[in-house]
Amino acid sequence: MDKLIHGTAAGGSIRILSAVSTGIVRDAARRHNTSPTATAALGRVLTGTLLLAATQKEFDRFTVKLETDGPIGGIVAEATPDGTVRGYVKQPEADAAPNGKGKFDVAGIVGGGTFYVIRESGFDLGLHREPYIGSVPIVSGEIAEDFAFYLAKSEQIPSAVLLGVLLQNKDPYIAHSGGVMLQMLPGADEHLVTMIEDTVAHSPHVTELLRDGGGPEDLLKNALGGIDHEILGERDIAFKCNCSKERAIALIASLGKAEVESMLKEDGGAVMDCGFCGES
């Protein structure tokens, strides 16, 4: 079962979050039939969105959207307060040869563009409040750095973000996926920031720890080094879409009787495909 944990470190001056999202990425890759590199990109965005959404207190829908000029075309992930996430890439077949470090060239298929964060509240109650939309340029395309850049520039929260997806040449195709997010709260010691930057720079990658049997707290301990921390809670997380046959019927009904009759007579009916989960 995939899990997300959250807590604080250094006497409450650092917000800490970590997640193992292997099942989520397996589900997403199966639904969208993504290439290896697109799987890595989508998996990182899904995990990062869950971590960032877990820091928000009041919202109905929390969306991270990358509009890109690379072969992948764009990536969208939408999370809810109860730990569910759904998402897709515009061009699931986009792929690339490994980069110079022998890793997935996620930046190569993402390219440049804009990183958006959209927070909506009251939506499920029918209040239709104006959503909050923040945006920054995509600075690396490697996803984790783009989450950190957004937090630093748009939210003024210095942060460290680590995201990883490990694939293998056997079933299951996605071996491991997970991530860590550390956010410096107001008053955090500058020395702590330097310590964490150094620890993160020299620590094993997220996927290495997961491959060796590590869990969410192991990821946090690795990123924090020797800094004290306290886990305040955990939740199960999963890929889940809110599409349904009832919603599809309501949407079709809104087209009007004449349009529906035309679809039946001329097209023999209609099939609606959900872009988020691939269900018809």
N, C-alpha and C positions, 0 to 999 in steps of 0.2 A: 504493500500500500504506500503510495506517495505521501510525503509529509512535509509540512512547513513549520518551522519553529521560530519564535521571536523572543527577544529579551533585551537586556541592557548590559553594558560593559563599562568599566572604569568609573564605578560609582554613579552610574546613570547618565554619564556624559556622551555615551555612544549608543545609538539604537542598532541592534543586531538582528539579522534575519538570515535564515538558511533554508534551503529546500532540496529534496530529492524528487525529481520529476520524471523519472525513467518511464513509468507507465503512461504518463501524459504524452510524452514525445512519441512513444510507440503507437499510441492511438492516433495521434495527429498524422504521423507519417503513413499509416495504413489507410486512413480516410482520404488523404490527398495524393497518395502515391508520389511522394516527393523524392527527388534525386538525393544522393548522399550530401552534397553541399547545401542544398535547399533544406534538407532535414536538420542539419546543424544550425542553419540560420533561424529557421522557425522554432526549433527547440530552445535556443537561447532567448528569443523574444518571448515565448510562452512563459519560461521560467522567470525572466526579469519582470514581466508584467505581474505575475503572481506575487513576487517579492515586493514590488513597489505598491501594488494595490493593498497589501497587508499593512502598510503604514497609514492608510487613509481611514478616517473614522466614519465619515458619513458620505456614502455614495451608493447609487444603484448599479451604475455601470462605469467601469474604468477601462479605458481603451488606450493602447499604445499602437501608433500607426507610423510606419516608415514609408514615405513616398520616395521612391528611388529611381535613378536613371540607369541602374545596372540591369543585367539580364533577368533578375528575379522580379523586377517591376514594382514590387511593394510587398510589405508584410503587415498584417493586422492581427492583434491579439486583444481579446476582451475578457476581463476578469470580474468576478462578483465578490461581495464581502464574505461569502461563506466558503471561499476556497475553490471555486470552479473557474475554468478558463476554456476558451475556444479560440481558434485562430486559423489563418490560412496564408499562403503566399500567392501572389498573382500568377506567377509562372513556375509551377511546381517542378517542371523538367529542367530548370536552369541548373547548370553544373559547371565545374571548373576543375582543372588539374590542381594538385596540392601546391601550396605556396612554397617559398624558399625554405621554410622551416619544416616542410613535410606535413603541414597541418591543412585542414580545410581552408580553402581560399574564400571564406565568407565575404570578406571585404571586396573581393573581385566580382562576385555576383550581385552584391548590394550596390556598390558604386556610391555616388553622391546623392544628395537630396535633403529631405527635411524629416526630422524626428518629432512627432506630435504626441502629446499626452492629453487625453480628453476625460474629464470627470463630469458625470451627470448624476444629479440627485433629484428625487421626486418623480422620476420617469415612471416607475412602476405604480405610483399612486395617481398617475394622470395629471400631475401638476405642471409638467413640461417647463421646468425652470431653464433659464439660459445656461448651457454647459460652460464649464471652465475649459479653455483650450490653451495649452502652452506649447511652444515649439522652439527648436534650435536646429541649426544645420547638423547634418550627419558628419561627424568628424573623423571616424575611422572605418565605419561599416563592419567592424568586428562585434558590434552589438553591446558588449559589456561596457566598453569605453563610451559608447553613445548614451547609455543610461546614466553613467557617472557625469558626463558632460551636461546632460539635461538637468540633473539634480543641482550641479554647481552653478550653472548659469541661470536657469529659470526659477529654481526654488531656493537658491543661495544656501545649499546644504552640501558641504564638502563630503564626498562619499567614495568608498571603494566598492567596486562591483566585479564579481568573478562569476562567469557563466561557462558551462562546458557541456558538450554532447560527444559521447564516444560510441562509434560504430564498430561493427565487427563483421567478418566474412562468414557468418553462420547465423542460424536462427537462435534467439531473436536478433534481428538486424541492429536495433539500438541496444547497446550493452548498458550504458549508464547516461544519466543526465542530471544536472543539479546546478546550484548556484548559491552565492553568498552576497549579501548587501550590508555594508557597514555605513551608518550615517552619523556624522559628527553633529551633536546638538549644540545649541548656544552655550558658550562657556567652556567648550572642550579644550583641553590643554594642547597647544601647538606641538608640544613634544610627543604627545600621543599620535597625532597625525603623522609625524615623521616616522615614528616607530612602526605604525601600521603599514605605511608605504614601503618601508624597508622589508617588513615581514612578508608582505604580499609579493614583492618583487623576487624574493628568494625562496618562496615556499613551493611545494609540489602543486601541480595543477589540480583543479577540482576533480577532473575525471580520473586522475591517478589515485586519489584518495578513495573515490567511489569504487574503483576497480579492486582496490585492496580491502574492500569490505567496510569502508567508512560510512557513517550516517550523517544526518544534518548537523549534529553537534560537533562531530569530528571536523566538518568543514569549517565551522566557526572557530574552533580551537586553533586550527591551522592558520586561519587568517589573522587571528588576534595575537598569536604568539603567546607570551606569558601574561597578557592583560586579563585581570579577573573579569568574570562575567556571570550573569544570572539568567536562566531560561524562565520566562514568564508564562509561556503557553505554547501549545502546538495544535495543529489542525490537519485533518486529511485534506488532500487536494486531488482534483481529478479533471479530466477533459469532459466538459458537459455543455451541450448546446440547448438553447431554449426554443428552438424551432419545433413546430408541431403541425400535424395535419389540420388541426382546428385553426391555427393562425393562417395557414395557407388558404383554407376555405374562406376565411374572413377577408383576406386580401383579394382573392378572386371575386368574391361577392361585391367588393367595392368598385369593381370595374363596370358594373351595370349589367342589366339583363341582356341587352342587345350584343354587347361585346362577348359575354359568356356564350350566348347562342351561336355566335359566329365562330368562336373557338371550337365548339362542339361539332358544328356542321363542316367547317372548312379544314380544321386540323385534326378532327377526330378526338378532341380532348386536349389536355395540356399536362405537362409534368413540370413541377417546380423543384429546382435543385438548390439546396442551401449551400451558399459559398463557405460558410464557417465549418460545417461538419461533413459535407458531401452527401447527406441523406436526400432522397428524392421523395 
